[in-house]
């Protein structure tokens, strides 16, 4: 946002912007290699958590691009199974709805995700869940698209003990079973807003690290 009053760039400071941006990039890359969760923890994570609660998501994740943007790695999740995959699961950056959002830079809202041909089901299988509804929005900071924030509504297979096999369509669910509701357009807008805010907070954090003015 521009200043709400007349202002003039300080030539002594504006000439440093290119150097500051380069240093932010160095710090971003170092953090992604050494401790990617440090980019998210604290205020960015709390803000994302509040938004997930507000849209009644079962849980959500922050995926960051690593290995020269070839893979997306979940570095934060607020669900009960977080310890089982955060920091260890690797999703090829071109796979799944999450990968589609990362490669296109466009947000997505999907329902019946577990039946979606594009969805990568490896993580669902390992956690014994079905992702039913998903919001996925791009996360940008330091001038680049760096990852994706997702929100999901899940079906946990342990809650359906009478299933003979993993459902392949709605007809495979027990009679009378109510699947979770889809997300609304307002929910997607809320996620896009929090992604923009989290990106700005992360960029501020990188600047603080560069200048040595820790939060």
Secondary structure, 3 states (H helix, E strand, C coil): CCCCCCCCCCHHHHCCHHHHHHHHHHHHHHHHHHCHHHHCCCHHHHHHHHHHHHCCCCEEEEEEEECCCCEEEEEEECCCCHHHHCCCCEEECCCHHHHHHHHHCCCEEEECHHHCCCCCCHHHHHHCEEEEEEEEEEEEECCEEEEEEEEEEEEEHHHCCCCCCCCCCHHHCCCCCCCCCCCCHHHHHHHHHHHHHHHHHHHHHHHHHHHCCCC
